[in-house]
Amino acid sequence: MSQDTTEQVLDAVGRPLPAFPVPATLPSHGPARVIAMCNQKGGVGKTTTTINLAAALAEYGRRVLIVDFDPQGAASVGLGISPHELDRTVYNLLMERDADIHQIVRSTAVPGLDLLPANIDLSAAEVQLVGEVARESVLSRVLRPVADDYDVIFIDCQPSLGLLTVNALTASHGVLIPLECEFFALRGVALLIETIEKVRDRLNPRLEVDGILATMYDSRTLHAREVVARVHEAFGDTLLHTVIGRTVKFPDATVAAEPITQYAPSHAGAEAYRQLARELVARGDAA
């Protein structure tokens, strides 16, 4: 008597894990869906996720732009661009009406992936924008000329809920919230969701939470499993099926200034970001 030995694969909280299909090739590019990578807590994997998810989508034939919107310039460094050597950055676009975004966007070593770089100059924008008319929507204006050139634009936000982050949320269609699997990280999510709802009510009615992404997950620890269970309890299916495990390969790839999909293409971390890319396309949150 034959037995069906196929077992349903479950995700980290016990939900059946769908088989996300490889995205179909796009006949043309644009207009872009803008996604803010946002969490006011630092060190939760925002930049790592921005770079690797963008690279995975580019691998699937998408045209992707990363907007480095953190004065520390981590996304720029992670893609091999030294922030200190940049003459013109996203700061110039925010502060100078005649600055041309096409002259400031940089191509990267990843085919289909471009970068709008940042450096420490951006920290001055927070203060200088305060006196501007429609100060919350300056980034929206900046991105308008390139929206039709890309399928997805990721904004890598700084770890705060200040004016720059509000600009990012006002410019975006969706928000992706990377969440480190530990309890202190969990506490800030409610505050972030509250900020997102305020921006939706007052500035950007189209804004939605695309998902919460569990990062630095270690299935061997009860703590990590409990945190993910708590997030699912509080936010339901806003918690994405894909989880990003903890591994030394991510910092290694950062030092090499490459996405993990290029640095260690067959590593589990690279496959997790490819799965995340497929999941977002399947959900309709990316082209």
KALINMO-V643291 format. One record per residue. N is the residue number from 1. RES is the residue in one small letter. SS is DSSP state (H for helix, E for strand, C for the rest). D_LAST is the distance of its C-alpha to the last C-alpha in whole Angstrom. Layout:
n->N res->RES ss->SS d_last->D_LAST
n->N res->RES ss->SS d_last->D_LAST
This chain:
n->1 res->m ss->C d_last->46
n->2 res->s ss->C d_last->42
n->3 res->q ss->C d_last->40
n->4 res->d ss->C d_last->36
n->5 res->t ss->C d_last->35
n->6 res->t ss->C d_last->31
n->7 res->e ss->C d_last->31
n->8 res->q ss->C d_last->28
n->9 res->v ss->C d_last->26
n->10 res->l ss->E d_last->26
n->11 res->d ss->C d_last->24
n->12 res->a ss->C d_last->26
n->13 res->v ss->C d_last->27
n->14 res->g ss->C d_last->28
n->15 res->r ss->C d_last->25
n->16 res->p ss->E d_last->24
n->17 res->l ss->C d_last->21
n->18 res->p ss->C d_last->19
n->19 res->a ss->C d_last->18
n->20 res->f ss->C d_last->14
n->21 res->p ss->C d_last->13
n->22 res->v ss->C d_last->12
n->23 res->p ss->C d_last->9
n->24 res->a ss->C d_last->10
n->25 res->t ss->C d_last->10
n->26 res->l ss->C d_last->8
n->27 res->p ss->C d_last->11
n->28 res->s ss->C d_last->11
n->29 res->h ss->C d_last->9
n->30 res->g ss->C d_last->9
n->31 res->p ss->C d_last->9
n->32 res->a ss->C d_last->8
n->33 res->r ss->E d_last->7
n->34 res->v ss->E d_last->11
n->35 res->i ss->E d_last->12
n->36 res->a ss->E d_last->15
n->37 res->m ss->E d_last->17
n->38 res->c ss->C d_last->20
n->39 res->n ss->C d_last->23
n->40 res->q ss->C d_last->27
n->41 res->k ss->C d_last->28
n->42 res->g ss->C d_last->28
n->43 res->g ss->C d_last->28
n->44 res->v ss->C d_last->25
n->45 res->g ss->C d_last->23
n->46 res->k ss->H d_last->21
n->47 res->t ss->H d_last->21
n->48 res->t ss->H d_last->21
n->49 res->t ss->H d_last->17
n->50 res->t ss->H d_last->16
n->51 res->i ss->H d_last->17
n->52 res->n ss->H d_last->16
n->53 res->l ss->H d_last->13
n->54 res->a ss->H d_last->12
n->55 res->a ss->H d_last->14
n->56 res->a ss->H d_last->13
n->57 res->l ss->H d_last->9
n->58 res->a ss->H d_last->11
n->59 res->e ss->H d_last->13
n->60 res->y ss->C d_last->10
n->61 res->g ss->C d_last->10
n->62 res->r ss->C d_last->8
n->63 res->r ss->C d_last->10
n->64 res->v ss->E d_last->10
n->65 res->l ss->E d_last->13
n->66 res->i ss->E d_last->15
n->67 res->v ss->E d_last->18
n->68 res->d ss->E d_last->21
n->69 res->f ss->E d_last->22
n->70 res->d ss->C d_last->25
n->71 res->p ss->C d_last->29
n->72 res->q ss->C d_last->29
n->73 res->g ss->C d_last->26
n->74 res->a ss->H d_last->25
n->75 res->a ss->H d_last->22
n->76 res->s ss->H d_last->24
n->77 res->v ss->H d_last->26
n->78 res->g ss->H d_last->24
n->79 res->l ss->C d_last->23
n->80 res->g ss->C d_last->26
n->81 res->i ss->C d_last->27
n->82 res->s ss->C d_last->30
n->83 res->p ss->H d_last->30
n->84 res->h ss->H d_last->34
n->85 res->e ss->H d_last->33
n->86 res->l ss->C d_last->31
n->87 res->d ss->C d_last->33
n->88 res->r ss->C d_last->30
n->89 res->t ss->C d_last->27
n->90 res->v ss->H d_last->25
n->91 res->y ss->H d_last->28
n->92 res->n ss->H d_last->29
n->93 res->l ss->H d_last->26
n->94 res->l ss->H d_last->27
n->95 res->m ss->H d_last->31
n->96 res->e ss->C d_last->31
n->97 res->r ss->C d_last->30
n->98 res->d ss->C d_last->31
n->99 res->a ss->C d_last->29
n->100 res->d ss->C d_last->26
n->101 res->i ss->H d_last->23
n->102 res->h ss->H d_last->22
n->103 res->q ss->H d_last->26
n->104 res->i ss->H d_last->25
n->105 res->v ss->E d_last->21
n->106 res->r ss->E d_last->22
n->107 res->s ss->E d_last->20
n->108 res->t ss->C d_last->21
n->109 res->a ss->C d_last->22
n->110 res->v ss->C d_last->18
n->111 res->p ss->C d_last->17
n->112 res->g ss->C d_last->14
n->113 res->l ss->E d_last->15
n->114 res->d ss->E d_last->17
n->115 res->l ss->E d_last->19
n->116 res->l ss->E d_last->20
n->117 res->p ss->C d_last->23
n->118 res->a ss->C d_last->26
n->119 res->n ss->C d_last->29
n->120 res->i ss->C d_last->32
n->121 res->d ss->C d_last->32
n->122 res->l ss->H d_last->29
n->123 res->s ss->H d_last->32
n->124 res->a ss->H d_last->34
n->125 res->a ss->H d_last->31
n->126 res->e ss->H d_last->31
n->127 res->v ss->H d_last->35
n->128 res->q ss->H d_last->35
n->129 res->l ss->H d_last->32
n->130 res->v ss->H d_last->34
n->131 res->g ss->H d_last->36
n->132 res->e ss->C d_last->33
n->133 res->v ss->C d_last->33
n->134 res->a ss->C d_last->29
n->135 res->r ss->H d_last->29
n->136 res->e ss->H d_last->26
n->137 res->s ss->H d_last->24
n->138 res->v ss->H d_last->25
n->139 res->l ss->H d_last->22
n->140 res->s ss->H d_last->20
n->141 res->r ss->H d_last->22
n->142 res->v ss->H d_last->22
n->143 res->l ss->H d_last->18
n->144 res->r ss->H d_last->18
n->145 res->p ss->C d_last->19
n->146 res->v ss->C d_last->16
n->147 res->a ss->H d_last->13
n->148 res->d ss->H d_last->13
n->149 res->d ss->H d_last->13
n->150 res->y ss->C d_last->10
n->151 res->d ss->C d_last->6
n->152 res->v ss->E d_last->7
n->153 res->i ss->E d_last->11
n->154 res->f ss->E d_last->13
n->155 res->i ss->E d_last->16
n->156 res->d ss->E d_last->19
n->157 res->c ss->E d_last->21
n->158 res->q ss->C d_last->25
n->159 res->p ss->C d_last->27
n->160 res->s ss->C d_last->28
n->161 res->l ss->C d_last->28
n->162 res->g ss->C d_last->29
n->163 res->l ss->H d_last->28
n->164 res->l ss->H d_last->26
n->165 res->t ss->H d_last->24
n->166 res->v ss->H d_last->24
n->167 res->n ss->H d_last->23
n->168 res->a ss->H d_last->20
n->169 res->l ss->H d_last->19
n->170 res->t ss->H d_last->20
n->171 res->a ss->H d_last->17
n->172 res->s ss->C d_last->15
n->173 res->h ss->C d_last->12
n->174 res->g ss->E d_last->13
n->175 res->v ss->E d_last->15
n->176 res->l ss->E d_last->15
n->177 res->i ss->E d_last->19
n->178 res->p ss->E d_last->20
n->179 res->l ss->E d_last->23
n->180 res->e ss->E d_last->26
n->181 res->c ss->C d_last->28
n->182 res->e ss->C d_last->31
n->183 res->f ss->H d_last->33
n->184 res->f ss->H d_last->33
n->185 res->a ss->H d_last->29
n->186 res->l ss->H d_last->29
n->187 res->r ss->H d_last->32
n->188 res->g ss->C d_last->29
n->189 res->v ss->H d_last->26
n->190 res->a ss->H d_last->28
n->191 res->l ss->H d_last->29
n->192 res->l ss->H d_last->25
n->193 res->i ss->H d_last->24
n->194 res->e ss->H d_last->27
n->195 res->t ss->H d_last->26
n->196 res->i ss->H d_last->22
n->197 res->e ss->H d_last->24
n->198 res->k ss->H d_last->27
n->199 res->v ss->H d_last->24
n->200 res->r ss->H d_last->22
n->201 res->d ss->H d_last->26
n->202 res->r ss->H d_last->27
n->203 res->l ss->C d_last->24
n->204 res->n ss->C d_last->21
n->205 res->p ss->C d_last->21
n->206 res->r ss->C d_last->17
n->207 res->l ss->C d_last->17
n->208 res->e ss->E d_last->16
n->209 res->v ss->E d_last->16
n->210 res->d ss->E d_last->13
n->211 res->g ss->E d_last->16
n->212 res->i ss->E d_last->19
n->213 res->l ss->E d_last->19
n->214 res->a ss->E d_last->22
n->215 res->t ss->E d_last->23
n->216 res->m ss->E d_last->26
n->217 res->y ss->E d_last->27
n->218 res->d ss->C d_last->30
n->219 res->s ss->C d_last->31
n->220 res->r ss->C d_last->34
n->221 res->t ss->C d_last->35
n->222 res->l ss->H d_last->36
n->223 res->h ss->H d_last->35
n->224 res->a ss->H d_last->31
n->225 res->r ss->H d_last->31
n->226 res->e ss->H d_last->33
n->227 res->v ss->H d_last->30
n->228 res->v ss->H d_last->27
n->229 res->a ss->H d_last->29
n->230 res->r ss->H d_last->30
n->231 res->v ss->H d_last->27
n->232 res->h ss->H d_last->26
n->233 res->e ss->H d_last->29
n->234 res->a ss->H d_last->28
n->235 res->f ss->H d_last->24
n->236 res->g ss->H d_last->24
n->237 res->d ss->H d_last->20
n->238 res->t ss->H d_last->19
n->239 res->l ss->E d_last->20
n->240 res->l ss->E d_last->17
n->241 res->h ss->E d_last->18
n->242 res->t ss->E d_last->18
n->243 res->v ss->E d_last->21
n->244 res->i ss->E d_last->21
n->245 res->g ss->E d_last->25
n->246 res->r ss->C d_last->28
n->247 res->t ss->C d_last->29
n->248 res->v ss->C d_last->30
n->249 res->k ss->H d_last->28
n->250 res->f ss->H d_last->26
n->251 res->p ss->H d_last->28
n->252 res->d ss->H d_last->29
n->253 res->a ss->H d_last->26
n->254 res->t ss->H d_last->26
n->255 res->v ss->H d_last->30
n->256 res->a ss->C d_last->29
n->257 res->a ss->C d_last->26
n->258 res->e ss->C d_last->23
n->259 res->p ss->C d_last->20
n->260 res->i ss->H d_last->22
n->261 res->t ss->H d_last->19
n->262 res->q ss->H d_last->22
n->263 res->y ss->H d_last->25
n->264 res->a ss->C d_last->25
n->265 res->p ss->C d_last->22
n->266 res->s ss->C d_last->24
n->267 res->h ss->C d_last->25
n->268 res->a ss->H d_last->24
n->269 res->g ss->H d_last->22
n->270 res->a ss->H d_last->20
n->271 res->e ss->H d_last->19
n->272 res->a ss->H d_last->19
n->273 res->y ss->H d_last->16
n->274 res->r ss->H d_last->14
n->275 res->q ss->H d_last->15
n->276 res->l ss->H d_last->13
n->277 res->a ss->H d_last->10
n->278 res->r ss->H d_last->10
n->279 res->e ss->H d_last->11
n->280 res->l ss->H d_last->8
n->281 res->v ss->H d_last->6
n->282 res->a ss->H d_last->9
n->283 res->r ss->H d_last->10
n->284 res->g ss->C d_last->7
n->285 res->d ss->C d_last->7
n->286 res->a ss->C d_last->4
n->287 res->a ss->C d_last->0
